[in-house]
Amino acid sequence: MKYSTSLFAQILHELPRHDFARLVVETGSERHSKGFSSWDHCVGMVFCQLAQTQSLREISDGLAITCGKLNHLGLTAAPPKSTLAYANAHRPAALFEGLFYAMLAKCQRAKPGKAKKFRFKNPLYSLDGTMMELCLSLFPWAEYRQAKGAVKLHLLLDHAGYLPVFAVIEAPKTVSEIAVAKQITLPKGSIITVDRGYCSYALYYQWHQAGVFFVTRLKENATYRVVQERPIPDRGTVVADQLIELTSVSGQRQCPVRLRLVTVWDEAKQRKIVFLTNHLRLAASTIAAIYQERWQIECFFKALKQHLKIKTFVGTSLNAIQIQIWTALLALLLLKYLQFVSRCGFPLCRLVALLRLNLFSYRNLWDWLTDPFATPPEHPPYQMAWAF
């Protein structure tokens, strides 16, 4: 049976509109606006992500050729290209950032209770960043190296559902990895895994004092002394399990606590890998597996770049780029929410591809997610007429 609204309209209905209205007032995004509302702007940028349009003109034309189907989206007309360009440059990206966190809360409530990969109950997070290269002649504010420009996305990934729970979008020279890590407040007892780019003894001690456990790689030039040799299993890849104290001047001053070194043998690359942690109770093999799980954030970045639009941009200002990346993260949360609620069996890549081709199909969204290839009946099923 044909549905009364398009799939795109039903997806937009899942956005928290009350939070959106509150954020419009708090951020002042419609101050001095002349007919182009923040909702019009949001719909255009979410359409950019789900339809994977290549320019502002494609956003405008793609919405304009929908043959009168815009009223269900809350639009009266397709936004002009120049209006979208001005809004991306001047309207605050904080609106989309706030909408992202509001949608995140909705996703966390809908997240199914899946079987955990690890036995421990501690929340597990990964922190990392990824670069999006930019043309320096078009983005002069994004200078990264002598002849290169870039913008960097710093992201904290919650491994329960693989949801992004914290993000910072800035030019690489504006804020460092360690500065971003110090902004994050993690719940006591949680475990965070980072690579060697976040090596800071002061940061490790800050996490230790807050009751947060970390797992990372040891720097090659780190100096320490072994305090205790711990027993290792007879089988497996664990080579050594040791308690250490840092012996460098900066290490003793910034992190005056005992840490743990776990050394494992990497058979594939024929090398030893040394992990550093402040967790003293978990098995050494579990420490190595936690760091291996950090690869999920790399997979997240790969999915974000391949299936949503953050490798090329429709604006040249930092504000426009921030809006586009925040809407990409928002669109990803919408897709995750659809997977959580519908128990959709499609992987993210296939769901994005099918949805892009059916945005303005008039089908029930939840029936479509169950079987997108089914042909809906032209008429409702027969119902028995009651005789009175």
N, C-alpha and C positions, 0 to 999 in steps of 0.2 A: 504494500500500500504506500502510495506517495505521502510524504510528510509535508507539513505546512511551512517549515523553515529549512534553510540549507544547513549542511554539516558545519560550515564555518560559523554561522550564527549560533548554533548550539554549542560549539566550542567556546565562543566568546561569552556565552551565558555562564560558563563555569568560572569566569574571573570574578573575584570578590568585589562587586560593584559598590557596596557600602564603604569598604576601605578605599576604593578608588575615589569616591566622592570626597571622603575626608582628606585624602592626600592632595587632591586638587586645591582645597582650601588652605591646607598647611603649607604647601610649596608655592602657592600663588601662581600656578601655571596658567591660569586664565586671566591674569591681570592685563588689562589693556587689549584683550582679545576682541576681534571683530568678526564674529560669526563662525570662526573655526574653533570648535570646542576641543578640550583635551581628549575626550572620548574619540572624536574623529581622528585625532593624531595617533592615538593608541591603536585603533583599528587598522589604520594604514600601515603602521610599523609591524604589527603582528602579521598582517597579510604579507608584508615583505618577507618575513621569515618563513611562513608556512608555504607560500607560493614560490619562494626562492627567486624573487624578481631581481633584475640586474641594475635597475636605476629608478630614480624618482618618477620618471615618465612611465615606466612599466607599472609602478604602483598605481599611479593615477589612471592609466588606461585599463589596467587589469580590473579595477573596481568599476570603471565607467562602462565597460562592455557586459556587465552582468544582467543587463536587460531588466532593470527595475527591481532587482533583488536586494537593494541596499537598505530598504526600510526595516528589514528584520535585523540588520546590523546596528541599527540606531543612527544611520546616516541619512541625510536628505539628498546628498549628491557626492560624487567622487571628489576627493580633495585635489585641487590643482597642484601641479608640480612646484610652482614657485611658493605656494603657501606651505607645502610640506618642507621645502628647503629652509624657509624662514623659521618654521617651528622647530626643526631639528637644531638650528644654530642658536636659537634664543630661549626656547622654553626649557625649564630646568630638568636635567636628567634625574634629579632626585625623585621626581614623580614615578618614574619607571623603576627606580631602585626600590622605593617603598612598595610598589605593586608586586615586585618580585618577592619581597619578604612576606607580604600578605598571602600570596599564592603558595609560598613555601609552607606556611603554617597549615594551609588547607591540605596540601599534599601529605604532610606529616600525620595529620589526623586520619587520612585515608590509606596510609601505608599498610600493606598487609603484614601480618606477623609471620615472616618466612623463617625457615630453619637457619640458624646461624652457622657460619663456616667454622667459627671457633667456639670452644666450650666456655671461655670466660664471658662474663656478663658486662664487662667494661665497654662503653661506647668507643668505637674506633673511627678515627679521622685521618685523612691525608691532606697535606698542605703542599701546594706547588703553584707554579706560574707558567704561563705560555705567552710567547710573543706573536703578534700579528705585524708582519713587516709592512711598511708604508713607503710610498714614493716621497722622498725628501723635498722635491720641488713643489708638490701639492700639499704636503703637511710639514711646513718648516718648523712648527712647534714641537714636532716629534723626533728631533734629532737624537739619535742613539749612538751612532759612530760617525766618522768623518763623512761618509757617503751613504749612510743608511738611516732610515727612520723606522720607528716602531711604536706600538702601543702594547702594554702588558696587562694581562688579566691574571690576578692573584686569586686563587680559589681554594676554599676549604671544602672537602668532600666528606660527607657522612656515609660510611659504608653500610649503614642500615637503610637499604633502599637506594643507595648511591645517588643521594640528593646533594646538590650544592647548597651549603648553608651559610656561606660568607664569601663575598667577592669584593675586590678593589680593582678599578680600571683606571690606570694612569699611564702617563709617559714613563718609560723605564728610568729616566734620570730623576724623576720626581720623588719616588718612594722606593726604598730597597726591600728585598725579601724579608730581612730581619725586622725592619720597621713595621711591615705588615703583620708579621707573626706576633709582635708584641702588642698589637691592637686586639688580638683575638682573646676572648675569655671562654675557656673551656670548662665544662663541669668537672668537679672533683672526681678523681678515679678514672677519667677517660684516658685513652691512649692515642697519641698523635705520632704519625710517622712522616718524616721529611728526608730529603736528600741532603748532600753535603753543601748545597747552596745556602742552607739555613744554619750553617755552623757558627754558633755563638755560645760560648760558655756562659755568658750572662743570661742569655735566653734559656738555656738548659736549666740553670739554677732558678730562674723565675718560674718555669713550669714545675720544677721539683718542689719549690716552696708552696705552690698552689695545689699540690696533690695530684698533678697531672703527670702521667708516664709518657716518655718519648722513646722512639726507636729511630735510629739514624745510622749513617755510615761514619766510621772514624776517619779523620783527616790523616793523610799519609805522613805529614810532618809533626803529628801530635806526640808529645813527650809525656810519659807516665811511668809509674812503677806498679808492679803487680803485688797486691796485698794478700790475695788468697787464690789458690787454685781450686776450682769446684769440680766435682765429679762429672764426667761426660758419659753418655750412653755408649754401649758396646757397638751398637749398630747405628747407621745413619751417617750424615755428612758433617756432624758437629766435630770439630777438631779440638777446640779449647773453650773453656768457660771460666772467666777470671773476674775477680774484683780488683779494681785499680783505683789509684789516686793520681790526679793530674800533677805534674811536677814543674810545668812552666810557670813563670811568674804570673802571667795573666790567668792561667788556668787555676792556680791556687787562690788567687784573689777573687775571681769571678764565679768559680764553682767549687767551693771547698767541701765537697761531699764525695763519698765513694760511689763510683759508677761500675757498670758491668760491661765487660767485653765478651762477645760471643763470636767465635771464629768458625766458619763453615767452609767446606771444600766445594767449589763449583766445578763439577765434572765436565760440563759442556765447554767451558772456557779454560779449564785446567789452571785454576787460580784459587787463592784463598780470599774470602770476603769477611771483613771484620765489621761487626755491628756494635754500636754503643747505645746503652740504655740505662735507665735508672730503675727498671723493674727487676726485682731480685727473686721473685717467686715463680714466674712462668718458666716452663721448660725452655732450654736453649733452642730446641727445634721450633718451638712456637714463636720465639723472638725472630728467628729467620723467616718464618712463614708470614709474620706480620709485615715485615719489610717487603716481602714479595707481593703481598696484597696491595702495596702502594701503587703497583702498576695499574690499578683500576682508575686512578686519577688521570693517567696518561691515556687510557682508553676513553675516558670521559672527554678529554680535550680533542681527541681524534674524532669522536662522534659529533661534537659541537662544531668542529670546522668542516666536516664532510657533509653534514645533513642540514645545517642552518647557515645563515648568511653572516659570517664574521671575517671572511678572508678578503672580501672587497666591500667597499663602503659607499653609501649614497650621499655622504656629506664629508666636508674636509675639516671641520672644526673638532676640537676635542669633545665638546658637548654632543655633537651629532654622532660621533663614534661611540661615546658612552651610552647614548640612547639606543643605538643599534645593538650593542652587545647586551645591554640589560634586557631588551626585548627578545634577543636570541635565548638568553637564560630563562626568561619568562615563558617563551614558547616551548622550551624543553620541559619546564615544569608542567605545562598544560598537557604535553604528550605523556609524561610520567603519570600524571593524575588519571588520564584516560586508561592507561595500562593498569593502574592500581584498582580503579573502580570496576572496570569491565572485565578484569582478569584476561585481557587480550593476550593471545599467544604469539602475536607477531613481534619480532625484534624491532627495535627503534628504527633502524634504517628502512625496513619494509613499510612500517607504519607511516613514516614521513613521505615516502614515495607514493603510496596509495592515497594518502590524504591530499597531497598536492594535486593529484589528478581528479579529485572528487570534492573539492572545497564547496562548490555551489550545486552539488547534487542534493535533491530533496528526499532525504532518507532519514529515518530515525537513527540518531548517532549510535546508540547502544546496540541496536540490531545490526547496523553496518559494521561495528567493531567485531561483533560475533562472527559475521560472515559477509565480508564486503563484496563477494562475487555472486551472491544470491540475487536473483531477479525478483523484485517486489511485485506483488499482484496489482493489477490496475484498479481493482475494487476491493472493498473490505470483505472478509469472509462472510458467508451466508449466516444469518441469524434467524432463528425460528420466530415466527410471528405469533404472539399470544392472542388467543381468542377470548373475548370477554362477552 
